[in-house]
Amino acid sequence: MEARHLRYALTLAEHAHFGRAAGALGIAQPPLSKQIADLEREVGARLFDRTRQGVFPTAAGAAFLSRARRALDEIAAASVDAARAARGETGQLRLGFIASALLEPLPDVLGRFGRERPDVRLELHEMATRRSAAALVAGELDVAIGLGRPGGVGAEQLVSVPIGHDHLVAVVSSTHPYAGQSSVDVEQLRRQPLIVAPEEDEPAVVTGLRALLGKDSPALAGATIARDIHTIIGLAACGVGVGLGPSRMLTAPRRGTWFCEVTPRTPLPDLVLSFSARDPSPALNAFLDVIRKNCPEVGAALDHRLCPLEPGSGPSGSGPRRTMSPS
C-alpha cells in the first residue's frame, strides 16, 4: 500500500464518481478503478459501493478513509519536519564552553542563534578546555569553545579557528596597594598571593604563567585555585590576592575591584572554536552561519579552513559534506 492509494481513495470519496475523481487526479478512469480494486483486495474488504447514483464509502471504507486522511496529514507533516531539520531549523546543538566565553562573544552569538533558530534545542555545558576537547572528539559535543587548539588523539579531525585574542591582566580589591595603578610588573606579582586557574583545566594558561613568573615560582605554587573568571574576580574583590586572567575580564567590571595591565604584556592562548570536520549536523551549520554574521573575521577563517562542499557527497548521496583543508 502506497500513499497514492490513500489519495486515490480520498479523492474518489470526495467526488463520488470514478470519472470525476480520475479527472481531479489527472489520470484515466480505468487505472483508477484498478488501483481502488487492488486496494480493496489488499485491505480485505469492500471500501466503496458502486451505485447508479454514485460511488460511496462502505462502513469499512469510512473507517479506512478516516485513518487514511490522518496518515496523509502525517506524511505531509513529516516532509515539512524533514525540510526544517535539513535547514537547521530544528534539532539540537551541544555546546561546551569555558566561562570567559560568556563575556564575549557568546552572549551576542547565542542571542542571535536563539532568535533565528528558536526550535533548535541548545544543550550548554560549561567545562574546562581539556574536558570540552575530549568530549568533542568523543562525539559528546557538536562544538566547543576553549583556550587554544585541542590536542591529543582525534584532534586532527577537528576544525579550529580563533574567535578571540587575550593577554594577561590582574585584578585586585579596591583596597589593595596596587589599586589605582595602571599596571603591575612581574616582581610585584611574585610578592603577592595569586589567584589562578587550575593547571588540569587550563594547562596552556598555567604554562604561560610559569614562563612569566618562573617555573618554580613560590607565588604560583601557593596560589589559590579558581575554576572560572567570575570566581577569580570575586576572590580578588574579597582581598584574597591578585587574580590573574584573560583581558576579557575587563568587560565584567565588579564594584570593589581594580584591573591592572601586566608588564611585560603576556599573550594568552586564543579563544578557539572547534568542531568536527565530519559532522553533518544542519544545526551546527546554522550555528556557524550565525558566527559568520556576528564575527566576519571568524567567518573568513572558517571559509578558509573548510574546503568547498561536495554536492551529493553526504550520507547515501543525500546532501553535501564538509571537508577540512590542512590547518
C-alpha positions as a printed Julia matrix, in Angstrom:
327×3 Matrix{Float64}:
   0.0    0.0     0.0
   1.4    3.37   -1.01
   0.46   6.97   -0.26
  -1.03   7.33   -3.75
  -3.57   4.6    -2.94
  -4.73   6.67    0.02
  -5.01   9.79   -2.13
  -6.95   7.89   -4.78
  -9.45   6.59   -2.22
  -9.93  10.01   -0.59
 -10.41  11.71   -3.97
 -12.94   9.08   -5.02
 -14.89   9.57   -1.8
 -14.85  13.34   -2.35
 -16.15  13.21   -5.94
 -18.34  10.07   -5.57
 -17.64   9.26   -9.22
 -14.76   7.4   -10.89
 -14.64   9.7   -13.9
 -14.65  12.94  -11.93
 -12.13  11.56   -9.43
  -9.83  10.44  -12.25
 -10.04  13.9   -13.79
  -9.16  15.54  -10.48
  -6.18  13.19  -10.12
  -5.05  13.72  -13.7
  -5.2   10.05  -14.62
  -7.5    7.92  -16.79
 -10.54   6.21  -15.23
  -9.52   2.55  -15.88
  -6.23   2.82  -13.94
  -8.09   4.47  -11.05
 -10.69   1.69  -10.99
  -7.92  -0.91  -10.99
  -5.99   0.83   -8.18
  -9.11   1.0    -5.98
  -9.87  -2.68   -6.67
  -6.26  -3.58   -5.78
  -6.57  -1.57   -2.59
  -9.76  -3.36   -1.59
  -8.1   -6.73   -2.15
  -5.15  -5.69   -0.01
  -7.38  -4.39    2.78
  -9.62  -7.45    2.53
 -12.9   -5.51    2.49
 -15.06  -3.62    0.03
 -14.4    0.08    0.58
 -16.89   1.58   -1.87
 -20.42   0.79   -3.03
 -20.79   1.34   -6.75
 -24.39   2.51   -7.37
 -26.27   4.28  -10.14
 -26.31   7.41   -8.01
 -22.54   7.36   -7.48
 -19.68   5.72   -5.62
 -19.94   5.91   -1.83
 -17.79   4.6     1.05
 -18.99   1.49    2.86
 -18.73   1.27    6.65
 -15.3   -0.32    6.14
 -14.44   2.41    3.67
 -15.42   5.19    6.08
 -13.2    3.69    8.79
 -10.34   3.29    6.3
 -10.66   6.83    4.94
 -10.56   8.36    8.41
  -7.2    6.73    9.07
  -6.0    7.41    5.53
  -6.63  11.14    5.92
  -4.62  11.22    9.15
  -1.88   9.16    7.55
  -1.54  11.61    4.65
  -1.53  14.51    7.09
   1.3   12.82    8.98
   3.23  12.21    5.75
   2.87  15.89    4.84
   3.96  16.93    8.33
   6.91  14.53    8.14
   8.04  16.18    4.91
   7.81  19.62    6.49
   9.7   18.45    9.58
  12.4   16.84    7.44
  12.85  20.01    5.4
  13.1   22.15    8.55
  15.64  19.78   10.08
  17.69  19.83    6.87
  17.76  23.64    7.05
  18.92  23.56   10.67
  15.65  25.0    11.97
  15.09  22.11   14.4
  17.24  19.52   16.16
  19.79  20.1    18.88
  23.2   21.68   19.3
  25.52  20.58   22.1
  27.97  23.33   23.02
  30.8   23.14   25.53
  32.44  26.4    26.59
  34.73  27.98   29.15
  33.24  30.59   31.45
  35.16  33.52   29.96
  33.42  32.94   26.61
  30.24  34.2    28.3
  31.81  37.65   28.44
  32.35  37.67   24.69
  31.48  36.54   22.08
  28.87  34.01   23.29
  26.15  36.42   24.52
  25.63  38.02   21.1
  26.05  34.73   19.22
  23.66  32.74   21.41
  21.13  35.55   21.45
  21.09  35.77   17.66
  21.03  31.99   17.24
  18.07  31.74   19.61
  16.15  34.38   17.65
  16.92  32.84   14.26
  16.59  29.19   15.3
  14.09  29.16   18.19
  13.21  25.49   17.67
  16.77  24.2    17.92
  17.34  22.84   21.42
  20.59  24.17   22.87
  22.47  21.96   25.31
  25.01  24.22   27.01
  27.82  22.8    29.13
  30.34  24.94   30.95
  33.56  22.98   31.07
  37.31  23.41   31.01
  39.17  23.37   27.7
  40.68  19.93   28.18
  37.32  18.35   29.03
  35.45  20.01   26.17
  38.11  18.94   23.67
  37.85  15.33   24.84
  34.06  15.46   24.7
  34.18  16.88   21.18
  36.49  14.13   19.93
  34.26  11.52   21.62
  31.18  12.86   19.82
  29.56  14.1    23.03
  29.6   17.72   21.83
  28.92  19.36   18.47
  31.07  22.42   19.1
  33.5   23.53   21.79
  34.95  26.9    22.77
  38.13  26.8    24.81
  41.62  28.2    25.19
  43.99  27.08   22.47
  43.6   24.38   19.84
  42.52  20.95   21.08
  45.25  18.34   21.2
  45.52  14.61   21.68
  44.2   11.61   19.77
  41.48  12.55   17.3
  42.15  16.3    17.42
  43.48  16.16   13.86
  39.89  15.58   12.7
  38.72  18.88   14.17
  38.39  22.27   12.57
  39.61  25.01   14.92
  39.5   28.76   14.4
  40.4   31.57   16.81
  37.45  33.7    17.85
  39.2   35.94   20.38
  42.66  37.08   21.42
  43.68  37.71   25.02
  46.55  38.88   27.13
  47.11  38.6    30.86
  45.59  41.16   33.25
  45.49  41.38   37.02
  42.52  42.17   39.24
  42.75  43.29   42.86
  40.49  44.63   45.58
  39.92  48.38   45.5
  41.67  48.49   48.9
  44.75  46.61   47.64
  48.05  48.54   47.44
  48.06  48.02   43.64
  44.61  49.6    43.22
  44.94  52.78   41.18
  47.97  51.54   39.28
  47.66  51.18   35.52
  49.96  48.16   35.52
  51.85  45.7    37.69
  55.13  44.06   36.82
  56.48  40.57   37.33
  58.38  41.41   40.51
  55.24  42.84   42.11
  53.29  39.7    41.24
  55.95  37.46   42.72
  55.5   39.2    46.07
  51.71  38.71   46.22
  49.38  35.79   46.84
  47.88  34.88   43.48
  44.56  33.54   42.25
  44.81  31.44   39.08
  43.03  28.77   37.05
  43.85  25.11   37.82
  46.53  23.51   35.67
  44.46  20.4    35.0
  41.74  22.56   33.46
  43.75  25.19   31.61
  47.31  23.85   31.18
  48.22  26.38   28.46
  47.42  29.31   30.76
  49.46  27.89   33.64
  52.34  27.17   31.26
  52.3   30.84   30.27
  52.28  31.94   33.89
  55.29  29.72   34.64
  57.13  31.25   31.72
  56.34  34.72   33.11
  56.94  34.14   36.83
  59.41  31.29   36.77
  58.96  27.54   36.61
  59.4   27.09   40.37
  57.72  30.33   41.43
  56.64  30.16   45.11
  53.78  32.55   44.27
  52.38  30.06   41.75
  53.0   27.09   44.0
  50.95  28.69   46.77
  48.3   30.25   44.52
  44.59  29.98   45.28
  42.85  27.94   42.57
  39.65  29.27   40.99
  37.9   27.4    38.2
  36.38  30.34   36.34
  37.0   34.05   35.84
  33.99  35.1    37.91
  35.46  33.27   40.9
  38.87  34.84   40.25
  37.3   38.3    40.25
  35.17  37.52   43.3
  38.09  36.24   45.35
  40.17  39.27   44.36
  37.31  41.52   45.5
  37.42  39.76   48.87
  41.1   40.62   49.24
  42.34  37.05   48.89
  45.09  38.1    46.48
  45.88  39.21   42.96
  43.72  37.48   40.37
  45.31  36.68   37.03
  43.2   36.02   33.98
  42.36  36.96   30.4
  41.85  40.56   29.32
  38.27  39.53   28.5
  37.69  40.06   32.25
  37.77  43.81   31.58
  34.27  43.52   30.12
  32.93  42.34   33.52
  33.84  45.09   36.0
  32.74  44.49   39.55
  32.31  47.0    42.34
  35.22  46.91   44.74
  37.8   45.74   42.19
  40.59  47.31   40.13
  42.15  45.93   36.95
  45.8   46.36   36.01
  47.74  45.51   32.91
  50.58  43.04   33.45
  54.02  44.06   32.18
  55.62  42.76   30.14
  52.47  42.19   28.07
  51.84  38.44   28.13
  49.68  36.91   25.38
  47.37  34.1    26.45
  46.16  31.23   24.26
  43.5   32.3    21.78
  39.86  31.61   22.47
  39.2   28.88   19.9
  36.02  27.45   18.39
  36.33  23.81   17.37
  34.05  21.25   15.73
  34.32  18.02   13.8
  35.02  18.38   10.08
  32.9   15.28    9.53
  29.87  16.46   11.48
  26.88  16.62    9.08
  24.59  18.38   11.58
  22.44  21.08    9.94
  22.04  22.71   13.37
  25.83  23.06   13.54
  25.88  24.59   10.05
  23.23  27.07   11.19
  25.33  27.93   14.26
  28.39  28.51   12.1
  26.32  30.79    9.86
  25.45  32.9    12.9
  29.15  33.03   13.8
  29.85  34.28   10.28
  27.22  37.01   10.57
  28.31  38.16   14.03
  32.06  37.83   13.55
  33.01  38.38    9.87
  36.71  37.84   10.52
  35.93  34.48   12.12
  33.69  33.63    9.16
  36.59  34.28    6.79
  38.79  31.95    8.82
  36.07  29.28    8.76
  35.71  29.55    5.0
  39.48  29.24    4.63
  39.58  26.09    6.75
  36.59  24.42    5.14
  37.01  23.17    1.59
  34.1   23.74   -0.83
  31.15  21.47   -0.22
  30.98  18.45   -2.47
  27.44  18.22   -3.92
  25.71  14.91   -3.27
  28.57  13.55   -1.21
  26.75  13.39    2.11
  25.46  10.14    3.62
  23.86   7.99    0.9
  24.46  10.86   -1.54
  21.67  12.82    0.14
  23.48  16.09    0.71
  26.73  17.99    0.94
  29.65  17.06    3.12
  32.23  19.39    4.62
  35.86  18.53    4.17
  38.75  20.06    6.09
  41.64  21.79    4.45
  45.06  21.39    6.05
  45.46  23.64    9.08
